Amino acid sequence: MLRHEGVEVGEIFSDEKNEGKFRVVKVNGPWIEDEKSNGNGTECVVECVVDDDDITLCEFLDKVGTVPIPPYLS
């Protein structure tokens, strides 16, 4: 899920540190949450865009990924 509305196939999004890029392959439709969460966006399928041919998927995810913290733990 991307927290952007109006996402189109082919668009590329970056992570917060601009270390990872993700290309939209398929748009499934809008993602609607309740009014208080401000979590609306677009449900879509993305692919990782890797600039370094020598990096594995696991290395890429270790580099750019984070584990989300549920709001009830913060």
PDB file with one MODEL, atoms N, CA, C and O in Angstrom:
MODEL        1
ATOM      1  N   MET A   1       0.840  -1.163   0.000  1.00  0.00           N
ATOM      2  CA  MET A   1       0.000   0.000   0.000  1.00  0.00           C
ATOM      3  C   MET A   1       0.889   1.230   0.000  1.00  0.00           C
ATOM      4  O   MET A   1       1.794   1.348   0.826  1.00  0.00           O
ATOM      5  N   LEU A   2       0.640   2.118  -0.895  1.00  0.00           N
ATOM      6  CA  LEU A   2       1.338   3.404  -0.942  1.00  0.00           C
ATOM      7  C   LEU A   2       0.400   4.466  -0.409  1.00  0.00           C
ATOM      8  O   LEU A   2      -0.768   4.521  -0.794  1.00  0.00           O
ATOM      9  N   ARG A   3       0.898   5.298   0.462  1.00  0.00           N
ATOM     10  CA  ARG A   3       0.060   6.355   1.040  1.00  0.00           C
ATOM     11  C   ARG A   3       0.024   7.575   0.114  1.00  0.00           C
ATOM     12  O   ARG A   3       0.296   8.705   0.518  1.00  0.00           O
ATOM     13  N   HIS A   4      -0.315   7.299  -1.118  1.00  0.00           N
ATOM     14  CA  HIS A   4      -0.511   8.332  -2.137  1.00  0.00           C
ATOM     15  C   HIS A   4      -1.773   7.961  -2.895  1.00  0.00           C
ATOM     16  O   HIS A   4      -2.071   6.780  -3.072  1.00  0.00           O
ATOM     17  N   GLU A   5      -2.494   8.939  -3.331  1.00  0.00           N
ATOM     18  CA  GLU A   5      -3.674   8.686  -4.151  1.00  0.00           C
ATOM     19  C   GLU A   5      -3.336   9.016  -5.598  1.00  0.00           C
ATOM     20  O   GLU A   5      -2.474   9.855  -5.857  1.00  0.00           O
ATOM     21  N   GLY A   6      -3.999   8.370  -6.533  1.00  0.00           N
ATOM     22  CA  GLY A   6      -3.767   8.624  -7.946  1.00  0.00           C
ATOM     23  C   GLY A   6      -2.484   8.013  -8.476  1.00  0.00           C
ATOM     24  O   GLY A   6      -1.889   8.543  -9.414  1.00  0.00           O
ATOM     25  N   VAL A   7      -2.049   6.909  -7.891  1.00  0.00           N
ATOM     26  CA  VAL A   7      -0.828   6.225  -8.327  1.00  0.00           C
ATOM     27  C   VAL A   7      -1.081   5.555  -9.666  1.00  0.00           C
ATOM     28  O   VAL A   7      -2.159   5.007  -9.895  1.00  0.00           O
ATOM     29  N   GLU A   8      -0.087   5.595 -10.557  1.00  0.00           N
ATOM     30  CA  GLU A   8      -0.224   4.986 -11.873  1.00  0.00           C
ATOM     31  C   GLU A   8       0.887   3.978 -12.110  1.00  0.00           C
ATOM     32  O   GLU A   8       1.975   4.095 -11.548  1.00  0.00           O
ATOM     33  N   VAL A   9       0.606   2.985 -12.948  1.00  0.00           N
ATOM     34  CA  VAL A   9       1.596   1.971 -13.311  1.00  0.00           C
ATOM     35  C   VAL A   9       2.806   2.662 -13.931  1.00  0.00           C
ATOM     36  O   VAL A   9       2.667   3.558 -14.764  1.00  0.00           O
ATOM     37  N   GLY A  10       3.995   2.233 -13.512  1.00  0.00           N
ATOM     38  CA  GLY A  10       5.239   2.790 -14.044  1.00  0.00           C
ATOM     39  C   GLY A  10       5.868   3.842 -13.150  1.00  0.00           C
ATOM     40  O   GLY A  10       7.052   4.146 -13.291  1.00  0.00           O
ATOM     41  N   GLU A  11       5.086   4.407 -12.224  1.00  0.00           N
ATOM     42  CA  GLU A  11       5.651   5.402 -11.304  1.00  0.00           C
ATOM     43  C   GLU A  11       6.682   4.739 -10.401  1.00  0.00           C
ATOM     44  O   GLU A  11       6.562   3.565 -10.053  1.00  0.00           O
ATOM     45  N   ILE A  12       7.701   5.515 -10.027  1.00  0.00           N
ATOM     46  CA  ILE A  12       8.743   5.023  -9.141  1.00  0.00           C
ATOM     47  C   ILE A  12       8.718   5.839  -7.858  1.00  0.00           C
ATOM     48  O   ILE A  12       8.695   7.069  -7.881  1.00  0.00           O
ATOM     49  N   PHE A  13       8.722   5.121  -6.738  1.00  0.00           N
ATOM     50  CA  PHE A  13       8.729   5.744  -5.418  1.00  0.00           C
ATOM     51  C   PHE A  13      10.009   5.350  -4.699  1.00  0.00           C
ATOM     52  O   PHE A  13      10.547   4.265  -4.921  1.00  0.00           O
ATOM     53  N   SER A  14      10.496   6.238  -3.837  1.00  0.00           N
ATOM     54  CA  SER A  14      11.703   5.982  -3.053  1.00  0.00           C
ATOM     55  C   SER A  14      11.346   5.848  -1.586  1.00  0.00           C
ATOM     56  O   SER A  14      10.316   6.348  -1.134  1.00  0.00           O
ATOM     57  N   ASP A  15      12.222   5.157  -0.835  1.00  0.00           N
ATOM     58  CA  ASP A  15      12.046   5.102   0.605  1.00  0.00           C
ATOM     59  C   ASP A  15      12.480   6.442   1.202  1.00  0.00           C
ATOM     60  O   ASP A  15      12.957   7.319   0.482  1.00  0.00           O
ATOM     61  N   GLU A  16      12.316   6.597   2.508  1.00  0.00           N
ATOM     62  CA  GLU A  16      12.609   7.879   3.164  1.00  0.00           C
ATOM     63  C   GLU A  16      14.064   8.310   3.015  1.00  0.00           C
ATOM     64  O   GLU A  16      14.347   9.505   2.932  1.00  0.00           O
ATOM     65  N   LYS A  17      14.987   7.355   2.982  1.00  0.00           N
ATOM     66  CA  LYS A  17      16.414   7.675   2.863  1.00  0.00           C
ATOM     67  C   LYS A  17      16.872   7.725   1.415  1.00  0.00           C
ATOM     68  O   LYS A  17      18.047   7.972   1.140  1.00  0.00           O
ATOM     69  N   ASN A  18      15.942   7.490   0.479  1.00  0.00           N
ATOM     70  CA  ASN A  18      16.235   7.471  -0.948  1.00  0.00           C
ATOM     71  C   ASN A  18      17.275   6.416  -1.301  1.00  0.00           C
ATOM     72  O   ASN A  18      18.056   6.592  -2.237  1.00  0.00           O
ATOM     73  N   GLU A  19      17.282   5.310  -0.542  1.00  0.00           N
ATOM     74  CA  GLU A  19      18.212   4.214  -0.812  1.00  0.00           C
ATOM     75  C   GLU A  19      17.552   3.114  -1.634  1.00  0.00           C
ATOM     76  O   GLU A  19      18.231   2.361  -2.333  1.00  0.00           O
ATOM     77  N   GLY A  20      16.245   3.025  -1.550  1.00  0.00           N
ATOM     78  CA  GLY A  20      15.533   1.996  -2.285  1.00  0.00           C
ATOM     79  C   GLY A  20      14.480   2.612  -3.173  1.00  0.00           C
ATOM     80  O   GLY A  20      13.828   3.588  -2.804  1.00  0.00           O
ATOM     81  N   LYS A  21      14.318   2.031  -4.350  1.00  0.00           N
ATOM     82  CA  LYS A  21      13.313   2.514  -5.284  1.00  0.00           C
ATOM     83  C   LYS A  21      12.384   1.359  -5.626  1.00  0.00           C
ATOM     84  O   LYS A  21      12.802   0.205  -5.712  1.00  0.00           O
ATOM     85  N   PHE A  22      11.098   1.704  -5.822  1.00  0.00           N
ATOM     86  CA  PHE A  22      10.078   0.717  -6.093  1.00  0.00           C
ATOM     87  C   PHE A  22       9.207   1.198  -7.240  1.00  0.00           C
ATOM     88  O   PHE A  22       8.688   2.314  -7.207  1.00  0.00           O
ATOM     89  N   ARG A  23       9.044   0.350  -8.265  1.00  0.00           N
ATOM     90  CA  ARG A  23       8.250   0.687  -9.452  1.00  0.00           C
ATOM     91  C   ARG A  23       6.875   0.039  -9.325  1.00  0.00           C
ATOM     92  O   ARG A  23       6.768  -1.135  -8.971  1.00  0.00           O
ATOM     93  N   VAL A  24       5.833   0.799  -9.613  1.00  0.00           N
ATOM     94  CA  VAL A  24       4.464   0.290  -9.567  1.00  0.00           C
ATOM     95  C   VAL A  24       4.225  -0.569 -10.807  1.00  0.00           C
ATOM     96  O   VAL A  24       4.377  -0.114 -11.941  1.00  0.00           O
ATOM     97  N   VAL A  25       3.846  -1.823 -10.559  1.00  0.00           N
ATOM     98  CA  VAL A  25       3.594  -2.777 -11.635  1.00  0.00           C
ATOM     99  C   VAL A  25       2.100  -2.913 -11.911  1.00  0.00           C
ATOM    100  O   VAL A  25       1.681  -3.072 -13.057  1.00  0.00           O
ATOM    101  N   LYS A  26       1.299  -2.847 -10.836  1.00  0.00           N
ATOM    102  CA  LYS A  26      -0.153  -3.010 -10.982  1.00  0.00           C
ATOM    103  C   LYS A  26      -0.845  -2.194  -9.903  1.00  0.00           C
ATOM    104  O   LYS A  26      -0.414  -2.185  -8.750  1.00  0.00           O
ATOM    105  N   VAL A  27      -1.909  -1.513 -10.275  1.00  0.00           N
ATOM    106  CA  VAL A  27      -2.723  -0.767  -9.317  1.00  0.00           C
ATOM    107  C   VAL A  27      -3.997  -1.558  -9.089  1.00  0.00           C
ATOM    108  O   VAL A  27      -4.763  -1.813 -10.018  1.00  0.00           O
ATOM    109  N   ASN A  28      -4.214  -1.949  -7.816  1.00  0.00           N
ATOM    110  CA  ASN A  28      -5.411  -2.725  -7.472  1.00  0.00           C
ATOM    111  C   ASN A  28      -6.608  -1.841  -7.151  1.00  0.00           C
ATOM    112  O   ASN A  28      -7.752  -2.272  -7.295  1.00  0.00           O
ATOM    113  N   GLY A  29      -6.358  -0.619  -6.720  1.00  0.00           N
ATOM    114  CA  GLY A  29      -7.451   0.288  -6.402  1.00  0.00           C
ATOM    115  C   GLY A  29      -7.165   1.090  -5.148  1.00  0.00           C
ATOM    116  O   GLY A  29      -6.097   0.955  -4.550  1.00  0.00           O
ATOM    117  N   PRO A  30      -8.108   1.922  -4.748  1.00  0.00           N
ATOM    118  CA  PRO A  30      -7.890   2.761  -3.568  1.00  0.00           C
ATOM    119  C   PRO A  30      -7.876   1.941  -2.282  1.00  0.00           C
ATOM    120  O   PRO A  30      -8.543   0.912  -2.170  1.00  0.00           O
ATOM    121  N   TRP A  31      -7.101   2.423  -1.320  1.00  0.00           N
ATOM    122  CA  TRP A  31      -7.036   1.836   0.016  1.00  0.00           C
ATOM    123  C   TRP A  31      -7.643   2.872   0.947  1.00  0.00           C
ATOM    124  O   TRP A  31      -7.066   3.938   1.158  1.00  0.00           O
ATOM    125  N   ILE A  32      -8.801   2.562   1.500  1.00  0.00           N
ATOM    126  CA  ILE A  32      -9.516   3.521   2.326  1.00  0.00           C
ATOM    127  C   ILE A  32      -9.525   3.042   3.776  1.00  0.00           C
ATOM    128  O   ILE A  32      -9.973   1.932   4.066  1.00  0.00           O
ATOM    129  N   GLU A  33      -9.035   3.869   4.671  1.00  0.00           N
ATOM    130  CA  GLU A  33      -9.106   3.593   6.099  1.00  0.00           C
ATOM    131  C   GLU A  33     -10.070   4.598   6.713  1.00  0.00           C
ATOM    132  O   GLU A  33     -10.635   5.429   6.001  1.00  0.00           O
ATOM    133  N   ASP A  34     -10.264   4.532   8.016  1.00  0.00           N
ATOM    134  CA  ASP A  34     -11.197   5.459   8.629  1.00  0.00           C
ATOM    135  C   ASP A  34     -10.658   6.893   8.591  1.00  0.00           C
ATOM    136  O   ASP A  34      -9.471   7.113   8.353  1.00  0.00           O
ATOM    137  N   GLU A  35     -11.528   7.843   8.824  1.00  0.00           N
ATOM    138  CA  GLU A  35     -11.178   9.268   8.714  1.00  0.00           C
ATOM    139  C   GLU A  35     -10.097   9.690   9.698  1.00  0.00           C
ATOM    140  O   GLU A  35      -9.306  10.581   9.391  1.00  0.00           O
ATOM    141  N   LYS A  36     -10.044   9.071  10.873  1.00  0.00           N
ATOM    142  CA  LYS A  36      -9.098   9.477  11.908  1.00  0.00           C
ATOM    143  C   LYS A  36      -7.680   9.016  11.630  1.00  0.00           C
ATOM    144  O   LYS A  36      -6.734   9.641  12.109  1.00  0.00           O
ATOM    145  N   SER A  37      -7.499   7.937  10.867  1.00  0.00           N
ATOM    146  CA  SER A  37      -6.162   7.368  10.684  1.00  0.00           C
ATOM    147  C   SER A  37      -5.332   8.109   9.645  1.00  0.00           C
ATOM    148  O   SER A  37      -4.106   8.006   9.656  1.00  0.00           O
ATOM    149  N   ASN A  38      -5.967   8.846   8.759  1.00  0.00           N
ATOM    150  CA  ASN A  38      -5.273   9.520   7.662  1.00  0.00           C
ATOM    151  C   ASN A  38      -4.423   8.514   6.884  1.00  0.00           C
ATOM    152  O   ASN A  38      -3.318   8.833   6.444  1.00  0.00           O
ATOM    153  N   GLY A  39      -4.945   7.306   6.720  1.00  0.00           N
ATOM    154  CA  GLY A  39      -4.179   6.242   6.093  1.00  0.00           C
ATOM    155  C   GLY A  39      -4.606   5.910   4.688  1.00  0.00           C
ATOM    156  O   GLY A  39      -4.261   4.841   4.185  1.00  0.00           O
ATOM    157  N   ASN A  40      -5.338   6.778   4.038  1.00  0.00           N
ATOM    158  CA  ASN A  40      -5.785   6.495   2.686  1.00  0.00           C
ATOM    159  C   ASN A  40      -4.598   6.445   1.731  1.00  0.00           C
ATOM    160  O   ASN A  40      -3.573   7.089   1.953  1.00  0.00           O
ATOM    161  N   GLY A  41      -4.756   5.683   0.686  1.00  0.00           N
ATOM    162  CA  GLY A  41      -3.702   5.569  -0.309  1.00  0.00           C
ATOM    163  C   GLY A  41      -4.159   4.677  -1.439  1.00  0.00           C
ATOM    164  O   GLY A  41      -5.340   4.652  -1.787  1.00  0.00           O
ATOM    165  N   THR A  42      -3.214   3.940  -2.016  1.00  0.00           N
ATOM    166  CA  THR A  42      -3.494   3.080  -3.150  1.00  0.00           C
ATOM    167  C   THR A  42      -2.900   1.707  -2.902  1.00  0.00           C
ATOM    168  O   THR A  42      -1.723   1.582  -2.562  1.00  0.00           O
ATOM    169  N   GLU A  43      -3.714   0.683  -3.075  1.00  0.00           N
ATOM    170  CA  GLU A  43      -3.203  -0.682  -2.982  1.00  0.00           C
ATOM    171  C   GLU A  43      -2.621  -1.043  -4.342  1.00  0.00           C
ATOM    172  O   GLU A  43      -3.300  -0.934  -5.363  1.00  0.00           O
ATOM    173  N   CYS A  44      -1.370  -1.469  -4.352  1.00  0.00           N
ATOM    174  CA  CYS A  44      -0.733  -1.782  -5.619  1.00  0.00           C
ATOM    175  C   CYS A  44       0.365  -2.821  -5.450  1.00  0.00           C
ATOM    176  O   CYS A  44       0.796  -3.119  -4.336  1.00  0.00           O
ATOM    177  N   VAL A  45       0.804  -3.360  -6.564  1.00  0.00           N
ATOM    178  CA  VAL A  45       1.921  -4.298  -6.605  1.00  0.00           C
ATOM    179  C   VAL A  45       3.132  -3.519  -7.090  1.00  0.00           C
ATOM    180  O   VAL A  45       3.056  -2.800  -8.086  1.00  0.00           O
ATOM    181  N   VAL A  46       4.259  -3.664  -6.379  1.00  0.00           N
ATOM    182  CA  VAL A  46       5.482  -2.967  -6.768  1.00  0.00           C
ATOM    183  C   VAL A  46       6.611  -3.963  -6.950  1.00  0.00           C
ATOM    184  O   VAL A  46       6.550  -5.090  -6.458  1.00  0.00           O
ATOM    185  N   GLU A  47       7.646  -3.533  -7.664  1.00  0.00           N
ATOM    186  CA  GLU A  47       8.866  -4.320  -7.786  1.00  0.00           C
ATOM    187  C   GLU A  47      10.037  -3.466  -7.325  1.00  0.00           C
ATOM    188  O   GLU A  47      10.030  -2.246  -7.489  1.00  0.00           O
ATOM    189  N   CYS A  48      11.027  -4.107  -6.754  1.00  0.00           N
ATOM    190  CA  CYS A  48      12.224  -3.403  -6.297  1.00  0.00           C
ATOM    191  C   CYS A  48      13.058  -3.003  -7.505  1.00  0.00           C
ATOM    192  O   CYS A  48      13.230  -3.790  -8.436  1.00  0.00           O
ATOM    193  N   VAL A  49      13.569  -1.790  -7.488  1.00  0.00           N
ATOM    194  CA  VAL A  49      14.469  -1.313  -8.531  1.00  0.00           C
ATOM    195  C   VAL A  49      15.856  -1.232  -7.896  1.00  0.00           C
ATOM    196  O   VAL A  49      16.112  -0.374  -7.052  1.00  0.00           O
ATOM    197  N   VAL A  50      16.739  -2.125  -8.308  1.00  0.00           N
ATOM    198  CA  VAL A  50      18.069  -2.225  -7.710  1.00  0.00           C
ATOM    199  C   VAL A  50      19.100  -1.713  -8.698  1.00  0.00           C
ATOM    200  O   VAL A  50      19.183  -2.192  -9.828  1.00  0.00           O
ATOM    201  N   ASP A  51      19.898  -0.721  -8.258  1.00  0.00           N
ATOM    202  CA  ASP A  51      20.940  -0.153  -9.116  1.00  0.00           C
ATOM    203  C   ASP A  51      22.201  -1.020  -9.147  1.00  0.00           C
ATOM    204  O   ASP A  51      22.965  -0.977 -10.111  1.00  0.00           O
ATOM    205  N   ASP A  52      22.413  -1.807  -8.088  1.00  0.00           N
ATOM    206  CA  ASP A  52      23.614  -2.627  -7.954  1.00  0.00           C
ATOM    207  C   ASP A  52      23.275  -4.072  -8.307  1.00  0.00           C
ATOM    208  O   ASP A  52      22.500  -4.716  -7.601  1.00  0.00           O
ATOM    209  N   ASP A  53      23.853  -4.589  -9.402  1.00  0.00           N
ATOM    210  CA  ASP A  53      23.556  -5.951  -9.849  1.00  0.00           C
ATOM    211  C   ASP A  53      24.098  -7.018  -8.900  1.00  0.00           C
ATOM    212  O   ASP A  53      23.662  -8.168  -8.952  1.00  0.00           O
ATOM    213  N   ASP A  54      25.043  -6.649  -8.031  1.00  0.00           N
ATOM    214  CA  ASP A  54      25.669  -7.625  -7.146  1.00  0.00           C
ATOM    215  C   ASP A  54      24.939  -7.800  -5.822  1.00  0.00           C
ATOM    216  O   ASP A  54      25.325  -8.651  -5.020  1.00  0.00           O
ATOM    217  N   ILE A  55      23.903  -7.025  -5.574  1.00  0.00           N
ATOM    218  CA  ILE A  55      23.185  -7.102  -4.303  1.00  0.00           C
ATOM    219  C   ILE A  55      22.031  -8.099  -4.421  1.00  0.00           C
ATOM    220  O   ILE A  55      21.326  -8.125  -5.430  1.00  0.00           O
ATOM    221  N   THR A  56      21.845  -8.912  -3.389  1.00  0.00           N
ATOM    222  CA  THR A  56      20.734  -9.855  -3.382  1.00  0.00           C
ATOM    223  C   THR A  56      19.484  -9.158  -2.842  1.00  0.00           C
ATOM    224  O   THR A  56      19.567  -8.062  -2.286  1.00  0.00           O
ATOM    225  N   LEU A  57      18.343  -9.793  -3.007  1.00  0.00           N
ATOM    226  CA  LEU A  57      17.096  -9.227  -2.491  1.00  0.00           C
ATOM    227  C   LEU A  57      17.169  -9.099  -0.972  1.00  0.00           C
ATOM    228  O   LEU A  57      16.738  -8.090  -0.414  1.00  0.00           O
ATOM    229  N   CYS A  58      17.711 -10.110  -0.302  1.00  0.00           N
ATOM    230  CA  CYS A  58      17.834 -10.049   1.171  1.00  0.00           C
ATOM    231  C   CYS A  58      18.706  -8.873   1.601  1.00  0.00           C
ATOM    232  O   CYS A  58      18.370  -8.174   2.557  1.00  0.00           O
ATOM    233  N   GLU A  59      19.801  -8.652   0.918  1.00  0.00           N
ATOM    234  CA  GLU A  59      20.691  -7.520   1.239  1.00  0.00           C
ATOM    235  C   GLU A  59      19.977  -6.192   0.994  1.00  0.00           C
ATOM    236  O   GLU A  59      20.115  -5.254   1.780  1.00  0.00           O
ATOM    237  N   PHE A  60      19.220  -6.116  -0.090  1.00  0.00           N
ATOM    238  CA  PHE A  60      18.470  -4.904  -0.409  1.00  0.00           C
ATOM    239  C   PHE A  60      17.448  -4.607   0.686  1.00  0.00           C
ATOM    240  O   PHE A  60      17.340  -3.471   1.148  1.00  0.00           O
ATOM    241  N   LEU A  61      16.695  -5.632   1.103  1.00  0.00           N
ATOM    242  CA  LEU A  61      15.687  -5.435   2.136  1.00  0.00           C
ATOM    243  C   LEU A  61      16.316  -5.095   3.483  1.00  0.00           C
ATOM    244  O   LEU A  61      15.759  -4.290   4.229  1.00  0.00           O
ATOM    245  N   ASP A  62      17.462  -5.688   3.812  1.00  0.00           N
ATOM    246  CA  ASP A  62      18.178  -5.328   5.042  1.00  0.00           C
ATOM    247  C   ASP A  62      18.606  -3.866   5.009  1.00  0.00           C
ATOM    248  O   ASP A  62      18.597  -3.180   6.032  1.00  0.00           O
ATOM    249  N   LYS A  63      18.979  -3.402   3.827  1.00  0.00           N
ATOM    250  CA  LYS A  63      19.470  -2.023   3.671  1.00  0.00           C
ATOM    251  C   LYS A  63      18.346  -1.002   3.793  1.00  0.00           C
ATOM    252  O   LYS A  63      18.520   0.024   4.450  1.00  0.00           O
ATOM    253  N   VAL A  64      17.201  -1.260   3.178  1.00  0.00           N
ATOM    254  CA  VAL A  64      16.147  -0.242   3.108  1.00  0.00           C
ATOM    255  C   VAL A  64      14.926  -0.545   3.961  1.00  0.00           C
ATOM    256  O   VAL A  64      14.099   0.340   4.179  1.00  0.00           O
ATOM    257  N   GLY A  65      14.795  -1.756   4.441  1.00  0.00           N
ATOM    258  CA  GLY A  65      13.588  -2.148   5.148  1.00  0.00           C
ATOM    259  C   GLY A  65      13.605  -1.821   6.628  1.00  0.00           C
ATOM    260  O   GLY A  65      14.663  -1.706   7.247  1.00  0.00           O
ATOM    261  N   THR A  66      12.427  -1.677   7.176  1.00  0.00           N
ATOM    262  CA  THR A  66      12.249  -1.524   8.618  1.00  0.00           C
ATOM    263  C   THR A  66      11.024  -2.321   9.022  1.00  0.00           C
ATOM    264  O   THR A  66      10.136  -2.584   8.211  1.00  0.00           O
ATOM    265  N   VAL A  67      10.992  -2.696  10.277  1.00  0.00           N
ATOM    266  CA  VAL A  67       9.822  -3.400  10.805  1.00  0.00           C
ATOM    267  C   VAL A  67       8.891  -2.348  11.380  1.00  0.00           C
ATOM    268  O   VAL A  67       9.295  -1.579  12.251  1.00  0.00           O
ATOM    269  N   PRO A  68       7.644  -2.300  10.905  1.00  0.00           N
ATOM    270  CA  PRO A  68       6.719  -1.288  11.426  1.00  0.00           C
ATOM    271  C   PRO A  68       6.371  -1.563  12.881  1.00  0.00           C
ATOM    272  O   PRO A  68       6.170  -2.712  13.276  1.00  0.00           O
ATOM    273  N   ILE A  69       6.302  -0.519  13.658  1.00  0.00           N
ATOM    274  CA  ILE A  69       5.909  -0.612  15.057  1.00  0.00           C
ATOM    275  C   ILE A  69       4.417  -0.306  15.162  1.00  0.00           C
ATOM    276  O   ILE A  69       3.983   0.774  14.761  1.00  0.00           O
ATOM    277  N   PRO A  70       3.629  -1.236  15.692  1.00  0.00           N
ATOM    278  CA  PRO A  70       2.200  -0.968  15.821  1.00  0.00           C
ATOM    279  C   PRO A  70       1.951   0.235  16.735  1.00  0.00           C
ATOM    280  O   PRO A  70       2.693   0.441  17.696  1.00  0.00           O
ATOM    281  N   PRO A  71       0.923   1.025  16.449  1.00  0.00           N
ATOM    282  CA  PRO A  71       0.667   2.242  17.235  1.00  0.00           C
ATOM    283  C   PRO A  71       0.432   1.975  18.716  1.00  0.00           C
ATOM    284  O   PRO A  71       0.688   2.850  19.544  1.00  0.00           O
ATOM    285  N   TYR A  72      -0.054   0.782  19.067  1.00  0.00           N
ATOM    286  CA  TYR A  72      -0.322   0.515  20.481  1.00  0.00           C
ATOM    287  C   TYR A  72       0.966   0.227  21.260  1.00  0.00           C
ATOM    288  O   TYR A  72       0.921   0.116  22.485  1.00  0.00           O
ATOM    289  N   LEU A  73       2.116   0.104  20.576  1.00  0.00           N
ATOM    290  CA  LEU A  73       3.403  -0.083  21.273  1.00  0.00           C
ATOM    291  C   LEU A  73       4.188   1.204  21.405  1.00  0.00           C
ATOM    292  O   LEU A  73       5.154   1.253  22.166  1.00  0.00           O
ATOM    293  N   SER A  74       3.812   2.228  20.703  1.00  0.00           N
ATOM    294  CA  SER A  74       4.598   3.479  20.773  1.00  0.00           C
ATOM    295  C   SER A  74       4.105   4.415  21.823  1.00  0.00           C
ATOM    296  O   SER A  74       4.664   5.498  21.996  1.00  0.00           O
TER     297      SER A  74
ENDMDL
END
